[in-house]
């Protein structure tokens, strides 16, 4: 027998969801986007946002190795210069990438000897805990996903496992994005994804200057416009730089 409908349960969409359901929703969205001609940067942004929603991370970043094996930021939860610079210090990201295993520092004040410059810069930026997991693709590591928290011991083993799941999906998405030619290899084509980020950085600078906005707000305006029009961030970035679209009105709001 079907129970009677309770009008009080008509709309619970505004209630916070348990972390497990939030994670499942994020994974479903990510897998769904992989089935179409997706935007690789937007996919990574969504995975990083999921990381901060379902783990103790305050901020997160995804870094991709270039042809020299140096890590470059592809996406981050915050576009501030301080966070982008911090992610590229010699620290957990590089260790996870090179070792192809997860690394963590529950308390950067106590574990600072591992990465002294990173620990000092992280503390100055308000982060006391960090972890990083590799972007794994078969037997290769192509980058790292790094989570940062403002309080010590905020990130545990469960956070590492969730971070690794998100990183694995990001690696699959990046591989699908760059392997356009039949005989291409991941290492040869990774600059394609990094060039996407370069174009977006240029557009952020143009939009920030035109609208007197900080870089983080400029990036959010671009993402909102991309979602509203159904276009790729890369294409919108090119239009901004070339002056084909003007989002200053949006930036001023």
C-alpha positions in Angstrom: 0.0 0.0 0.0 1.4 3.4 -1.0 1.7 5.7 2.1 -0.2 9.0 1.9 1.6 11.9 0.5 2.9 14.3 3.2 2.6 17.9 2.0 5.4 18.8 4.4 7.8 16.8 2.1 6.7 18.5 -1.1 10.0 20.3 -1.6 13.1 19.4 0.2 15.5 20.6 -2.5 16.6 23.5 -0.3 17.7 21.3 2.6 21.4 20.4 2.8 22.1 16.9 1.5 24.2 14.3 3.3 27.8 14.4 2.0 27.5 10.9 0.4 24.5 12.1 -1.7 26.4 15.3 -2.6 29.3 13.3 -3.8 27.1 11.0 -5.9 25.4 13.9 -7.5 28.8 15.4 -8.4 30.0 12.1 -9.8 26.8 11.7 -11.9 27.2 15.2 -13.3 30.9 14.5 -14.2 30.1 11.2 -15.9 27.3 12.8 -17.8 29.5 15.5 -19.1 32.0 13.0 -20.3 29.4 11.6 -22.7 29.3 14.9 -24.7 31.6 17.5 -26.2 32.5 18.8 -22.7 34.5 21.8 -21.4 37.5 20.3 -19.6 38.1 23.3 -17.4 34.5 23.5 -16.3 34.6 19.7 -15.5 37.6 20.2 -13.3 36.0 23.2 -11.6 33.0 21.1 -10.7 35.1 18.3 -9.3 37.1 20.7 -7.2 33.9 22.3 -5.9 32.6 18.8 -5.0 35.9 18.3 -3.2 35.3 21.3 -0.9 31.6 20.4 -0.4 32.1 16.8 0.8 35.5 16.9 2.5 37.1 19.2 5.0 39.0 21.1 2.4 38.6 24.9 2.3 40.1 25.2 -1.1 41.4 22.8 -3.8 43.4 22.9 -7.0 44.1 20.7 -9.9 47.5 20.7 -11.5 48.6 19.2 -14.7 52.2 18.3 -15.8 53.6 20.0 -18.8 56.1 18.4 -21.3 59.0 19.2 -18.9 57.2 17.4 -16.0 56.5 20.7 -14.2 53.1 21.2 -12.7 50.8 24.0 -13.9 47.4 25.0 -12.5 44.5 23.9 -14.6 41.7 24.7 -12.2 41.2 25.9 -8.6 38.4 26.8 -6.3 39.7 30.3 -5.9 41.4 32.4 -8.5 43.4 34.6 -6.1 47.0 35.0 -7.0 48.0 33.8 -3.5 46.3 30.4 -3.9 47.5 29.9 -7.5 51.0 30.6 -6.5 50.8 28.4 -3.4 49.7 25.4 -5.4 52.8 25.5 -7.5 55.3 25.5 -4.6 57.4 22.4 -4.2 55.1 20.6 -1.8 52.4 17.9 -1.6 51.3 18.4 -5.3 54.7 17.6 -6.7 55.3 14.7 -4.2 51.9 13.1 -5.1 52.6 13.5 -8.8 56.1 12.1 -8.7 55.3 9.2 -6.3 51.9 8.4 -7.8 50.6 8.0 -4.2 48.6 10.2 -1.9 50.5 12.5 0.6 49.2 14.5 3.5 50.3 16.9 6.2 47.6 17.0 8.9 49.4 19.9 10.6 51.7 22.0 8.5 53.2 23.6 11.6 54.5 20.2 12.8 55.1 18.7 9.3 56.6 21.9 7.8 60.0 20.3 7.5 58.7 18.2 4.5 58.1 21.4 2.4 59.4 24.4 4.4 58.7 27.0 1.8 55.3 25.6 1.0 54.4 25.3 4.7 55.4 28.9 5.4 53.4 30.2 2.4 50.4 28.1 3.3 50.4 29.4 6.9 50.6 32.9 5.6 47.6 32.3 3.4 45.6 30.8 6.3 46.0 27.0 5.6 47.2 24.6 8.3 46.4 21.3 6.7 47.1 19.9 3.2 46.9 16.7 1.1 47.5 15.8 -2.5 46.5 12.8 -4.6 47.9 11.9 -8.1 45.9 12.2 -11.3 46.3 8.6 -12.3 45.9 7.3 -15.9 46.7 3.6 -16.2 50.2 3.4 -14.8 51.0 7.1 -15.4 50.6 10.1 -13.2 49.7 13.3 -15.2 49.2 15.7 -12.4 47.8 16.1 -8.9 44.7 17.3 -7.0 45.5 19.2 -3.8 43.2 20.1 -0.9 43.9 22.7 1.7 42.2 23.4 5.0 42.3 26.2 7.5 42.5 24.1 10.6 44.9 21.3 11.6 43.8 17.7 11.2 40.7 18.8 9.1 41.5 16.3 6.4 41.5 12.6 7.1 41.8 9.3 5.3 38.2 9.5 4.0 39.0 12.9 2.5 42.0 11.4 0.7 39.9 8.6 -0.7 37.2 11.0 -2.0 39.9 13.2 -3.4 41.4 10.3 -5.3 38.1 9.4 -6.8 37.6 12.9 -8.0 41.2 13.0 -9.3 40.7 9.8 -11.2 37.6 11.2 -13.0 39.5 14.4 -13.8 42.3 12.4 -15.3 39.8 10.5 -17.5 38.2 13.7 -18.6 41.5 15.3 -19.4 42.6 12.2 -21.4 39.3 12.3 -23.4 39.8 16.0 -24.0 43.3 15.8 -25.4 43.3 12.5 -27.3 41.8 13.8 -30.5 44.2 12.3 -32.9 44.2 8.5 -33.2 47.8 8.0 -32.6 48.3 10.7 -30.0 49.8 10.0 -26.6 48.8 11.6 -23.4 52.2 13.1 -22.8 52.4 14.6 -26.3 48.9 16.1 -26.1 48.7 17.4 -22.5 49.7 21.0 -23.6 46.3 21.1 -25.3 44.6 21.2 -21.9 47.1 23.6 -20.5 46.7 26.0 -23.5 43.0 26.1 -22.6 43.9 27.5 -19.2 46.3 30.0 -20.7 43.5 31.4 -22.9 41.2 31.6 -19.9 43.9 33.5 -17.9 44.2 36.0 -20.6 40.5 36.6 -20.7 40.3 36.9 -16.9 42.9 39.7 -17.0 41.0 41.5 -19.8 37.7 41.2 -18.0 39.1 42.2 -14.6 40.7 45.3 -16.1 37.6 46.3 -18.0 35.2 45.8 -15.2 37.5 46.8 -12.3 37.0 43.3 -10.7 39.4 40.9 -9.0 40.4 37.9 -11.0 38.2 35.5 -9.0 35.1 37.5 -9.8 36.1 37.8 -13.4 36.4 34.0 -13.7 33.0 33.5 -12.0 31.4 35.9 -14.6 32.9 33.9 -17.4 31.6 30.7 -16.0 28.1 32.1 -15.4 28.1 33.3 -19.0 29.3 29.9 -20.3 26.5 28.1 -18.4 23.9 30.5 -19.6 24.8 30.3 -23.2 25.9 26.6 -23.3 29.3 27.5 -24.8 32.8 26.5 -23.8 34.9 28.6 -21.5 37.7 28.5 -24.1 35.5 29.9 -26.8 34.2 32.7 -24.6 37.8 33.5 -23.5 38.8 34.0 -27.1 35.8 36.2 -27.8 36.6 38.4 -24.7 40.3 38.8 -25.7 39.4 39.6 -29.3 36.6 42.0 -28.2 33.8 40.1 -29.8 31.8 40.0 -26.5 31.7 42.6 -23.7 30.8 41.4 -20.2 31.6 44.6 -18.5 27.9 45.2 -17.7 27.8 41.8 -15.9 31.1 42.6 -14.1 29.7 45.9 -12.8 26.7 44.2 -11.1 
